[in-house]
Amino acid sequence: MLVPAAAQAADKDKEEDRLGLKGESALLLDAKTGAIIYEKNGYQKMYPASLTKIATAIYAIEKGSLDDVVSVSEHAAEEEGTSVYLESGEKVTLEKLLNGMLINSGNDAADAVAEYLDGSAAQFEQNFNEYLKNEIKVNGTHFTNPSGLYDENHYTTAYDMALITKYALKNKEFQSIFGTKELNWEGLSWDTTLVTHHLMLKGELPYDGVNGGKTGYVDQSKQTLATSAEKNGLQLIAIVLKGDWKKDVYEDTAAMFDYGFNGFENEFMPPGKKFSTGGKEFQTVKTELLTVPIDNRNPVITSSGQLQVQSKAGDTIQTIQLKENTPQEIQPVNETKTAVDESNNWNVAVKTTIGMIVLLIVVVAVYMNKRRRRHAE
C-alpha cells in the first residue's frame, strides 16, 4: 500500500468529515485483497485493550493444539479484569480457553493460554512479538501481555490490528470462535452461557453481514472494536480505536461498512492485461483480485509500472506491480555476423562481375580474330 501524497490531504479531510467518525483512529480493510478502503489516523500508535486477544488466539491456534489440556495456574486464576472465573489447578482444553478469551474476554483464560504456550510471561512476550513481526508482518505493534491490560509499551495501530485480524480470519478455527454469539460454559466454579460482548454480532445493534467481532476497553484505550462483515462477496474488516462512548465505535463501524459495501466491489484482472503510459507498455503477470470503486474503475498506471487503484477522493487504496514489456534487443554478436555476411556477399558480387567482364573480353577477342581471317582470305 502506498501512503497518499500530501497533495491529497485536503480531499481526504473532506472524506473524513463526510463520514463523521468519532473514534480517534479507524481503518477499513478488504480482507481478501488487503486494500485499505478508508483510514483515519490509521498508523498512529494506540492502545488496543482486549483486541489484543485476537492476536493471542491465532498465535495459540498455530502454535498449540486445541485438544491439549491446560492446567490453570494460581497467577492466571487471579488475573484482574474480566474473567471466566477459572480456578487454580482447573484442567481446561486450549479450545475452551480460547472460547472464554474471545467470547467473554476472559483475562484469566488469556493468561492460562500464554503460560501453556511459553511457560512464563517474559518468554511469551518475546515469542509473541517475534511471531507478530515475522509471521503477520506488522511493524507498529508491541504487546507485553496476552489480554490487553494497560502497559505503556503495549500498543498497536489500526492498520496493524486490521492486518492481524485479516491473517487470523484465514484460519477456520479462529473464524468459528470469532463468530460465536453464545456458548454453554461449565467450569469448576461457574456454569453459565457465554454471550458475545459485541453488540452487532449479538444482534442488539444489527448490521447485515456481520460475522465476527471483538470488543475492548481499558481507561487508557477507551472503547475499541474489531468487526468483520461480508456482503455480495466483499469481506471487510473495520477497526475503531479510542472511542469515548460505546455507541461511538459502533456508529463508526456502521459508517465505514456503509461506505465500503455501497462504494466498492471486487474485480478480477486476468494475466497478460496490457497498459500503456509514457511510451512504455506494462502487463499483469498473474490473475489479480482488485478492490475497485464502483464510480471510478479506471486505475492509474505510474511510469514505474505500478497499477494504483484510487478512491474517488484520490487516495491510493491498492497497488499492484506490473511487468514492463520491452522490445527484443539485437545482440552485438548478431550485428557482427550480419556485417561479415554482407561483406562476403559484396566480395562474391565483385568477383562475379570481374569474371563476366573477362569472359566478355575473351568473346570479343575471338570474334575479332575470326573477322580478320575472313578478310585475309
C-alpha positions in Angstrom: 0.0 0.0 0.0 1.3 3.4 -0.9 0.8 6.3 1.6 -1.3 9.0 -0.1 0.6 12.1 -1.2 0.4 15.3 0.7 -1.4 16.9 -2.1 -4.3 14.6 -1.5 -4.7 15.6 2.2 -7.4 18.2 1.5 -9.6 15.6 -0.3 -9.0 13.1 2.5 -10.0 15.6 5.2 -13.3 16.2 3.3 -13.9 12.4 3.2 -13.3 12.1 6.9 -15.6 14.9 7.6 -18.3 13.3 5.5 -18.0 10.0 7.4 -18.0 11.9 10.6 -16.1 9.3 12.7 -15.8 9.9 16.4 -13.0 7.4 17.2 -9.5 8.8 17.3 -8.2 6.1 14.9 -10.0 3.9 12.4 -9.4 1.7 9.4 -11.5 -0.3 6.9 -9.7 -3.1 5.1 -10.7 -5.6 2.4 -10.0 -9.0 4.0 -9.3 -10.6 0.6 -7.1 -8.1 -1.2 -5.6 -6.1 1.7 -6.9 -2.9 0.1 -7.2 0.0 2.6 -10.6 1.4 1.7 -10.6 4.1 4.4 -8.4 5.2 7.2 -8.3 7.9 9.8 -5.1 8.1 11.8 -4.6 4.5 10.8 -0.9 4.4 11.5 -1.0 6.3 14.9 0.2 4.4 17.9 -2.8 3.4 20.0 -3.7 1.1 23.0 -5.9 -1.8 21.8 -7.2 -3.2 25.1 -8.8 -6.6 24.6 -8.4 -6.6 20.8 -5.0 -8.0 21.8 -6.8 -11.3 22.3 -7.4 -11.6 18.5 -3.6 -11.9 18.2 -3.3 -14.2 21.2 -5.9 -16.5 19.8 -4.3 -17.0 16.3 -0.9 -17.4 17.9 -2.2 -20.1 20.2 -4.1 -21.9 17.4 -1.0 -22.0 15.2 1.5 -22.9 17.9 -0.6 -25.2 20.1 -3.2 -28.0 19.8 -6.8 -27.3 20.5 -7.3 -30.6 22.2 -4.4 -30.0 24.7 -5.4 -29.9 28.3 -4.1 -26.8 30.2 -3.6 -26.7 34.0 -4.6 -23.2 35.2 -2.0 -21.6 37.4 -2.8 -19.6 40.5 -1.4 -16.5 38.8 -3.8 -16.9 35.8 -6.8 -17.6 38.1 -6.2 -14.4 40.0 -5.7 -12.1 37.0 -7.5 -8.8 37.2 -10.3 -7.6 34.9 -12.9 -9.6 33.0 -12.8 -13.3 33.7 -14.4 -16.7 33.2 -13.7 -17.5 36.9 -11.1 -20.2 36.4 -9.8 -21.9 39.5 -6.2 -22.7 40.3 -5.4 -26.2 39.2 -8.5 -26.4 36.9 -8.0 -28.5 33.8 -9.3 -26.9 30.6 -8.7 -27.6 27.0 -7.0 -24.9 24.9 -10.1 -24.6 22.7 -12.3 -23.9 25.7 -9.8 -21.3 27.0 -9.9 -19.6 23.6 -13.7 -19.5 23.6 -13.6 -18.0 27.1 -11.0 -15.5 26.0 -12.7 -14.3 22.8 -16.4 -14.6 23.6 -16.3 -13.4 27.2 -13.0 -11.6 27.1 -11.6 -13.6 30.0 -8.2 -12.2 31.1 -7.7 -15.3 33.3 -8.1 -17.5 30.2 -5.6 -15.4 28.2 -3.0 -15.7 30.9 -3.5 -19.5 31.1 -3.1 -19.7 27.3 0.2 -17.7 27.5 1.6 -19.8 30.3 0.7 -23.0 28.4 2.4 -21.8 25.2 5.6 -20.4 26.5 6.0 -21.2 30.2 6.3 -17.6 31.5 5.0 -14.1 30.9 8.5 -12.9 29.8 9.1 -15.7 27.4 5.6 -15.3 26.0 6.2 -11.6 25.4 9.4 -12.3 23.4 7.9 -15.2 21.3 4.6 -13.4 20.8 6.2 -10.3 19.3 8.6 -12.3 17.1 5.5 -14.1 15.8 3.7 -10.9 15.1 6.6 -9.4 13.2 7.8 -12.5 11.3 4.6 -14.3 10.6 2.0 -11.5 10.3 4.5 -8.8 9.2 3.3 -6.0 11.4 5.8 -3.3 12.3 3.9 -0.9 14.5 2.9 -3.3 17.2 4.4 -4.5 20.5 2.4 -6.5 23.0 3.5 -7.1 26.6 0.7 -9.4 27.7 -1.9 -11.7 26.1 -5.0 -9.9 27.4 -4.6 -6.2 26.6 -4.3 -4.9 30.1 -2.7 -1.5 30.0 1.0 -1.1 29.8 2.8 1.9 28.3 4.7 -0.4 26.0 1.6 -2.4 24.9 0.5 -0.7 21.7 -0.6 -1.2 18.1 -2.1 0.8 15.2 -5.5 0.4 13.5 -3.6 -0.7 10.3 -1.7 -3.4 12.2 -4.8 -4.5 14.1 -6.6 -4.9 10.7 -3.7 -7.0 9.3 -3.7 -9.2 12.4 -7.5 -9.8 12.1 -7.1 -10.4 8.3 -4.4 -13.0 9.0 -6.4 -14.7 11.7 -9.6 -14.9 9.6 -7.8 -17.2 7.2 -7.9 -19.9 9.9 -11.2 -21.8 10.2 -10.9 -22.5 13.9 -10.4 -18.8 14.6 -13.3 -17.9 12.3 -15.6 -20.2 14.2 -14.7 -18.7 17.7 -14.6 -15.1 16.4 -18.2 -15.5 15.0 -19.7 -17.3 18.0 -22.7 -15.5 19.5 -23.1 -17.7 22.6 -21.8 -20.8 24.1 -22.6 -23.0 27.1 -19.8 -22.9 29.7 -19.3 -25.4 32.5 -16.4 -24.7 34.9 -15.4 -25.7 38.4 -17.0 -22.7 39.9 -19.0 -21.1 37.1 -21.7 -22.6 35.0 -23.3 -20.2 32.5 -23.9 -19.3 28.9 -21.2 -17.1 27.5 -22.7 -14.3 25.2 -20.5 -12.2 23.0 -20.0 -8.7 24.1 -20.1 -7.4 20.5 -23.5 -5.8 20.1 -23.5 -6.1 16.3 -22.7 -9.8 16.3 -25.1 -10.4 19.1 -27.9 -8.7 17.2 -28.6 -5.9 19.7 -27.3 -3.4 17.1 -27.8 -5.5 13.9 -25.9 -4.9 10.8 -26.4 -7.1 7.8 -23.4 -9.3 7.0 -21.5 -9.0 10.4 -19.9 -12.4 11.1 -17.3 -11.8 13.8 -16.1 -9.3 16.3 -14.2 -8.4 19.5 -14.6 -5.6 21.9 -12.1 -3.9 24.2 -11.8 -1.3 27.0 -9.3 0.0 29.5 -9.3 3.5 30.8 -6.3 4.5 28.6 -7.6 3.0 25.4 -11.3 3.8 25.9 -13.6 1.9 23.6 -12.1 -0.3 21.0 -13.8 -2.5 18.4 -12.9 -5.0 15.7 -15.6 -6.3 13.3 -15.7 -8.4 10.2 -18.6 -8.5 7.8 -19.3 -9.9 4.3 -21.9 -9.0 1.7 -22.1 -9.6 -2.1 -18.7 -11.4 -2.0 -16.9 -8.4 -0.4 -15.4 -9.2 3.0 -14.4 -6.2 5.1 -12.7 -5.6 8.5 -13.4 -2.5 10.5 -11.1 -1.3 13.3 -12.1 1.6 15.6 -9.8 2.7 18.4 -10.3 5.2 21.3 -14.0 6.0 21.1 -15.3 8.0 24.0 -18.5 6.0 24.2 -19.6 2.5 23.3 -22.2 3.8 20.8 -19.5 5.9 19.1 -17.4 2.8 18.0 -20.5 1.0 16.7 -21.7 4.1 14.7 -18.2 4.5 13.3 -18.1 0.8 12.3 -21.5 1.1 10.6 -20.4 4.2 8.8 -17.3 2.6 7.4 -19.2 -0.6 6.4 -21.8 1.6 4.6 -19.0 3.4 2.8 -17.3 0.1 1.8 -20.2 -2.0 0.8 -22.0 0.7 -1.1 -19.0 2.1 -2.9 -16.6 -0.8 -3.7 -16.6 -4.3 -5.2 -14.0 -6.9 -6.1 -12.9 -7.4 -9.7 -10.6 -10.0 -11.2 -8.0 -8.8 -13.7 -6.6 -11.5 -16.0 -2.9 -12.2 -16.6 -1.4 -10.5 -19.6 -3.7 -7.5 -19.5 -1.8 -4.6 -21.1 -1.5 -1.0 -20.1 0.5 1.9 -21.8 1.9 5.0 -20.3 4.7 7.4 -21.2 5.6 5.3 -24.2 6.1 2.2 -22.1 3.9 -0.9 -22.1 3.2 -3.0 -19.0 1.1 -6.1 -18.3 -0.2 -8.1 -15.4 1.9 -11.2 -14.5 -0.9 -13.2 -12.9 -4.6 -13.0 -12.1 -5.1 -10.1 -9.7 -8.1 -9.5 -7.4 -8.7 -5.8 -7.0 -10.9 -3.7 -4.8 -12.4 -1.1 -7.1 -14.6 1.9 -6.5 -17.9 1.4 -8.3 -17.8 5.0 -9.6 -14.1 5.1 -10.5 -13.0 1.8 -12.1 -10.0 3.1 -14.1 -6.7 2.5 -12.3 -3.7 4.9 -12.5 -0.5 3.5 -14.1 2.7 5.1 -13.0 5.9 5.4 -15.0 7.5 2.6 -12.8 4.7 0.2 -13.7 2.6 0.3 -10.6 -1.1 -0.1 -11.1 -2.8 2.1 -8.4 -6.5 1.7 -7.6 -7.7 5.0 -6.2 -10.8 6.1 -4.3 -13.0 9.0 -5.5 -11.0 11.3 -3.2 -7.8 10.3 -5.0 -6.3 8.1 -2.3 -4.4 5.0 -3.3 -6.1 2.1 -1.7 -4.3 -0.8 -3.5 -1.1 -1.2 -5.6 -0.1 -3.9 -8.0 3.3 -4.1 -9.6 3.1 -4.7 -13.3 5.8 -6.2 -15.6 7.3 -4.0 -18.3 7.3 -5.3 -21.9 10.5 -4.3 -23.7 11.4 -4.8 -27.4 13.8 -7.6 -28.0 17.3 -6.1 -28.2 19.7 -7.0 -31.1 22.8 -8.5 -29.7 26.3 -7.2 -30.8 27.3 -10.7 -31.9 24.5 -10.8 -34.3 25.4 -7.3 -35.7 29.0 -8.6 -36.3 27.7 -11.7 -38.0 25.4 -9.6 -40.2 28.3 -7.3 -41.2 30.5 -10.3 -42.1 27.7 -11.8 -44.2 27.2 -8.5 -46.0 30.9 -8.2 -46.7 31.1 -11.8 -48.1 28.1 -11.1 -50.3 29.9 -8.0 -51.7 33.1 -9.9 -52.4 31.1 -12.6 -54.3 29.3 -9.9 -56.4 32.6 -8.2 -57.3 34.2 -11.4 -58.3 31.2 -12.4 -60.4 31.3 -9.0 -62.2 35.0 -9.2 -62.9 34.6 -12.8 -64.3 31.8 -11.6 -66.6 34.0 -8.8 -67.9 36.9 -11.1 -68.6 34.6 -13.5 -70.4 33.2 -10.7 -72.5 36.7 -9.6 -73.5 37.6 -13.1 -74.5 34.5 -13.5 -76.6 35.1 -10.1 -78.3 38.8 -11.1 -79.0 37.8 -14.4 -80.6 35.2 -12.7 -82.7 37.7 -10.0 -84.0 40.3 -12.6 -84.7 37.8 -14.6 -86.9 36.8 -11.5 -88.7 40.4 -10.6 -89.6 40.9 -14.1 -91.0 37.9 -13.8 -93.3 39.2 -10.5 -94.7 42.6 -12.1 -95.2 41.1 -14.9 -97.4 
